[in-house]
Structures are given as C-alpha cells and as structure tokens.
Amino acid sequence: MEYSVIVHKAEEGGYWVEVPALPGCYSQGETLEETLSNAKEAIELYLEVLREERRAVPRDEEVVFKVNVAA
C-alpha cells in the first residue's frame, strides 16, 4: 500500500510529517531521508494496531499536487 505524507519543515530544525489518511499518524526526523524512513515505520505500526484491533485499514485516496500561482 502507499500513503501520501505531507512534509513540513520544523521550526527548531529538521522535518515532521503527517499522514492525512491516518488521523493522528505523525513522525519527525533531522533529515528528509530520516523523516521519510520514520514515517514509513509510523505507518506500519499504525496499520499493525488497526489489524490487531480488527479495525478497517483506511485506503489513501488522496492525490497531492503543488500548484504555482502569481503572488
């Protein structure tokens, strides 16, 4: 499965991510590579808990694009 993540620069340095399809699923890291690796682990753990609790696993149907506009 694939999940969209939104990467944010953290004010104190590094990055943090949110997973829109999985409410409450967040992670962070010092580098972008570390942040994405941590996000993958957070998603896997989130899904593991859902399965253990016999809850439905949400599908990610988000499509994320960046749109340029004149400022």
Secondary structure as UniProt FT lines:
FT   STRAND          6..9
FT   TURN            11..12
FT   STRAND          15..18
FT   TURN            20..21
FT   TURN            23..24
FT   STRAND          26..29
FT   HELIX           32..52
FT   TURN            53..54
//
